Amino acid sequence: MAGEINVPSDIHTDYGKRAWSALVADPSSALICSDFDGVLSPIVLDPDAAWASEETVSALARLGRYVGKVAVVTGRMARKAVELGRLDQRAGLDSMSVLGLYGFERWDADSGAYAEPTAPAGVAAAALEIPGILADLGLSAARVEDKRLSIGVHTRELADPNGALAALTGPLTALCEKHELRLEPGKFVFELRAPGVDKGDAVRRLVDEVSPRAVVFAGDDLGDVPAFEAVRTLRESGAIEGLLICSASTEQNALVELADVVVEGPPGVAVLFDQLADALEASTWA
């Protein structure tokens, strides 16, 4: 039938199907959001070597030519996400914004400007205490990542990464309470950061800016739960249509039950984004 929109069969919810159809029908008002690690880039031992997959960024750039806005919403520093994604060098991403450190930082492709607030005093104070905590637990080999506005403590490279996380939970919780910080769990990592902003806040801010008809969010980890919940609340209120994509892995399944479609890591995200870009191209020429 003329004008019929084909929805991928692996989108298993009515919400997701409606969002796909709405996006294809009116891409210029759509907002596409994605996490960085585990979605655009593979998870690797060294966070500084987590270069974005060419396939996923290329697919996102294809979408960027049609939709109103694309955004990366990440726990990484905005500058690092731009560097590892080469996001400032990619045609098709002229409308991109990167909201780093859960929304505390921002980079916009159209201006090339970074907004990077001053770090709260509690972050620097906690950073001074972390080496002693790790030493007391026999975990001095854990990787400590200074993100300026937050601190990541990574256990992935340790002999027992899950056991290390369990041992760190109490001491790092107490440290955060002492310095008025928030403890954010992730894939073999704890992040200590200032409270008050999460990925849900970042998504809501983008929605207020863009006033989209359809919103897509692709995530993979516990830090993406607030973004998923924000999209779910907005779509249940009728404010938007929303499609939630889980980039699944063997390390974390927190988003599986919340998602409208589950794909296998960054390669699966690339395939789904390319499917959507194909649909947009077809509708343009129809």
C-alpha positions as CSV (number, residue, x, y, z in Angstrom):
1,M,0.0,0.0,0.0
2,A,1.3,3.5,-0.9
3,G,2.8,5.3,2.1
4,E,3.0,2.2,4.3
5,I,6.1,2.2,6.6
6,N,7.8,-1.1,7.2
7,V,9.0,-1.5,10.8
8,P,11.8,-4.0,11.6
9,S,10.3,-7.2,13.1
10,D,12.7,-7.2,16.0
11,I,11.1,-4.0,17.4
12,H,8.8,-5.8,19.8
13,T,6.7,-3.1,21.5
14,D,3.9,-0.9,20.2
15,Y,5.7,2.2,21.5
16,G,8.8,1.3,19.5
17,K,6.8,0.6,16.3
18,R,5.0,3.9,16.6
19,A,8.2,5.8,17.1
20,W,9.9,4.2,14.1
21,S,6.9,5.1,11.9
22,A,6.7,8.6,13.3
23,L,10.4,9.2,12.6
24,V,10.2,7.9,9.0
25,A,7.1,10.0,8.4
26,D,8.7,13.2,9.8
27,P,12.5,12.9,10.2
28,S,13.2,16.6,10.3
29,S,11.6,16.8,13.8
30,A,13.4,13.8,15.2
31,L,16.0,13.6,17.9
32,I,18.5,10.7,17.8
33,C,20.5,10.2,21.0
34,S,23.2,7.6,21.8
35,D,25.6,6.7,24.5
36,F,29.2,6.4,23.5
37,D,30.9,3.4,25.2
38,G,29.3,0.1,24.3
39,V,27.0,1.7,21.7
40,L,29.2,3.7,19.3
41,S,32.4,2.2,20.5
42,P,33.3,-1.3,21.8
43,I,34.1,-1.8,25.4
44,V,37.9,-2.2,25.8
45,L,40.3,-2.5,28.7
46,D,41.8,0.9,28.2
47,P,39.1,3.6,28.0
48,D,41.5,5.9,26.1
49,A,41.6,3.4,23.3
50,A,37.9,3.0,22.9
51,W,37.7,4.5,19.4
52,A,34.2,4.6,17.9
53,S,33.3,2.0,15.4
54,E,33.5,3.3,11.8
55,E,30.3,1.4,11.0
56,T,28.3,2.9,13.9
57,V,29.5,6.5,13.4
58,S,28.9,6.2,9.6
59,A,25.4,5.0,10.2
60,L,24.8,7.8,12.7
61,A,26.1,10.3,10.1
62,R,23.7,9.0,7.5
63,L,20.8,9.7,10.0
64,G,22.2,13.1,10.7
65,R,21.6,14.1,7.1
66,Y,17.8,13.7,7.6
67,V,16.9,14.1,11.2
68,G,16.5,17.3,13.2
69,K,19.3,16.6,15.6
70,V,21.7,13.9,16.7
71,A,23.4,13.8,20.1
72,V,25.8,11.7,22.1
73,V,24.9,11.6,25.8
74,T,27.8,10.1,27.7
75,G,29.6,9.8,31.0
76,R,32.8,10.6,29.2
77,M,34.3,14.1,29.0
78,A,32.9,15.8,26.0
79,R,36.3,16.4,24.5
80,K,37.3,12.7,24.8
81,A,34.1,11.6,23.1
82,V,34.6,14.0,20.3
83,E,38.2,12.8,19.9
84,L,37.5,9.0,20.1
85,G,34.5,9.4,17.7
86,R,36.3,11.8,15.4
87,L,32.9,13.5,15.6
88,D,34.3,16.9,14.5
89,Q,35.5,15.4,11.2
90,R,32.4,13.7,10.0
91,A,30.1,15.0,7.2
92,G,26.4,14.6,8.2
93,L,26.9,15.4,11.9
94,D,26.5,19.2,11.5
95,S,23.6,19.1,14.0
96,M,25.4,17.0,16.6
97,S,25.8,17.9,20.2
98,V,27.8,15.9,22.7
99,L,26.6,16.1,26.3
100,G,29.5,14.9,28.4
101,L,29.8,13.9,32.0
102,Y,26.1,13.1,32.1
103,G,25.2,16.6,30.8
104,F,27.6,18.8,32.8
105,E,29.7,19.4,29.7
106,R,28.7,20.2,26.1
107,W,30.1,20.4,22.6
108,D,28.2,21.6,19.6
109,A,29.3,20.8,16.1
110,D,27.9,24.0,14.5
111,S,30.1,26.2,16.7
112,G,32.9,23.8,17.7
113,A,32.6,25.3,21.2
114,Y,32.9,23.5,24.5
115,A,31.1,24.4,27.7
116,E,33.1,22.9,30.6
117,P,32.0,24.0,34.1
118,T,34.5,24.2,37.0
119,A,34.9,21.0,39.0
120,P,33.3,20.9,42.4
121,A,35.7,20.9,45.3
122,G,34.4,17.5,46.5
123,V,35.7,15.7,43.4
124,A,39.3,16.8,44.0
125,A,39.1,16.0,47.7
126,A,37.8,12.5,47.0
127,A,40.5,11.9,44.4
128,L,43.1,12.4,47.1
129,E,41.6,9.7,49.2
130,I,41.0,7.0,46.6
131,P,44.6,5.7,46.4
132,G,44.5,5.0,50.1
133,I,41.2,3.2,49.9
134,L,42.5,1.0,47.1
135,A,45.7,0.2,48.9
136,D,43.8,-0.8,52.1
137,L,41.7,-3.2,50.0
138,G,44.6,-4.6,48.1
139,L,43.2,-3.1,44.9
140,S,46.0,-0.6,44.0
141,A,46.1,-2.0,40.5
142,A,42.6,-0.7,39.8
143,R,42.6,2.0,37.1
144,V,41.6,5.5,38.4
145,E,40.4,7.8,35.6
146,D,40.3,11.5,36.3
147,K,37.5,13.1,34.3
148,R,37.9,16.5,35.9
149,L,34.3,16.7,37.0
150,S,34.2,13.1,38.2
151,I,36.5,10.1,39.0
152,G,36.2,6.6,37.5
153,V,37.5,3.6,39.4
154,H,37.8,0.7,36.9
155,T,38.1,-3.0,37.9
156,R,37.9,-4.6,34.5
157,E,41.7,-5.3,34.4
158,L,41.8,-6.9,37.8
159,A,41.9,-10.7,38.4
160,D,38.4,-10.6,40.0
161,P,36.6,-7.5,38.7
162,N,33.2,-8.4,40.3
163,G,34.8,-9.1,43.6
164,A,36.6,-5.8,43.5
165,L,33.4,-4.0,42.8
166,A,31.8,-5.6,45.8
167,A,34.7,-4.7,48.0
168,L,34.6,-1.1,46.8
169,T,30.9,-0.5,47.2
170,G,30.9,0.3,50.9
171,P,34.1,2.5,51.0
172,L,33.2,4.5,47.9
173,T,29.6,5.0,49.1
174,A,31.0,6.4,52.3
175,L,33.5,8.6,50.4
176,C,30.7,10.0,48.3
177,E,28.6,10.8,51.3
178,K,31.5,12.5,52.9
179,H,32.1,14.8,49.9
180,E,28.5,15.2,48.8
181,L,29.1,13.2,45.6
182,R,27.0,10.6,43.7
183,L,28.2,7.0,43.2
184,E,27.3,5.8,39.7
185,P,27.8,2.1,39.0
186,G,28.7,0.8,35.5
187,K,30.3,-2.0,33.6
188,F,33.2,-2.9,36.0
189,V,33.4,0.7,37.1
190,F,32.3,3.0,39.8
191,E,32.1,6.7,39.0
192,L,32.1,9.4,41.7
193,R,30.6,12.6,40.4
194,A,28.7,15.7,41.4
195,P,25.0,15.2,42.0
196,G,22.2,17.0,40.3
197,V,22.5,15.9,36.6
198,D,22.0,12.6,35.0
199,K,21.3,11.3,31.4
200,G,17.6,11.7,32.0
201,D,18.1,15.4,32.6
202,A,20.3,15.7,29.5
203,V,17.6,14.0,27.4
204,R,14.9,16.3,28.7
205,R,17.0,19.3,28.0
206,L,17.5,18.2,24.4
207,V,13.8,17.5,24.0
208,D,13.0,21.1,25.3
209,E,15.5,22.5,22.7
210,V,14.3,20.4,19.7
211,S,10.6,19.8,20.4
212,P,10.8,16.5,18.5
213,R,7.9,14.4,17.4
214,A,10.1,11.2,17.8
215,V,13.1,10.5,20.1
216,V,15.5,7.6,19.9
217,F,17.9,6.7,22.7
218,A,20.5,3.9,22.3
219,G,22.3,2.8,25.5
220,D,24.0,-0.2,27.1
221,D,24.6,0.3,30.8
222,L,23.2,1.3,34.2
223,G,24.0,5.0,33.6
224,D,21.5,5.0,30.7
225,V,18.6,3.9,32.8
226,P,17.6,7.6,33.7
227,A,17.6,8.4,29.9
228,F,15.4,5.4,29.2
229,E,13.1,6.4,32.0
230,A,12.9,10.0,30.8
231,V,11.9,8.8,27.3
232,R,9.4,6.3,28.7
233,T,7.8,9.1,30.8
234,L,7.6,11.5,27.9
235,R,6.1,9.0,25.6
236,E,3.5,7.7,28.1
237,S,2.4,11.3,28.6
238,G,1.9,11.7,24.8
239,A,4.6,14.4,24.5
240,I,6.7,12.3,22.0
241,E,7.0,9.0,20.4
242,G,10.0,7.1,21.7
243,L,12.2,4.3,20.6
244,L,14.6,2.7,23.2
245,I,17.5,0.6,21.9
246,C,19.6,-1.7,24.1
247,S,23.1,-2.4,22.9
248,A,23.4,-5.7,24.7
249,S,26.5,-7.5,26.0
250,T,27.4,-10.3,28.3
251,E,28.5,-7.8,31.0
252,Q,25.2,-6.0,31.6
253,N,21.6,-6.6,31.0
254,A,20.0,-3.7,32.9
255,L,18.3,-2.2,29.8
256,V,17.0,-5.4,28.2
257,E,13.6,-5.3,29.9
258,L,13.2,-1.6,29.3
259,A,14.1,-1.6,25.6
260,D,11.9,-1.7,22.6
261,V,14.6,-3.5,20.6
262,V,17.7,-5.3,21.7
263,V,20.7,-5.6,19.4
264,E,24.1,-7.2,19.8
265,G,26.6,-4.4,20.7
266,P,27.9,-1.6,18.4
267,P,27.7,-3.8,15.3
268,G,24.0,-4.4,16.0
269,V,23.5,-0.6,16.6
270,A,25.1,0.1,13.2
271,V,22.8,-2.3,11.4
272,L,19.7,-0.8,13.0
273,F,20.8,2.8,12.3
274,D,21.5,1.8,8.7
275,Q,18.1,0.3,8.4
276,L,16.6,3.5,9.7
277,A,18.7,5.5,7.3
278,D,17.6,3.3,4.4
279,A,14.0,3.9,5.3
280,L,14.6,7.7,5.4
281,E,16.3,7.6,2.1
282,A,13.5,5.6,0.6
283,S,10.8,7.9,1.9
284,T,12.7,10.9,0.6
285,W,12.6,9.5,-3.0
286,A,9.1,8.1,-2.7
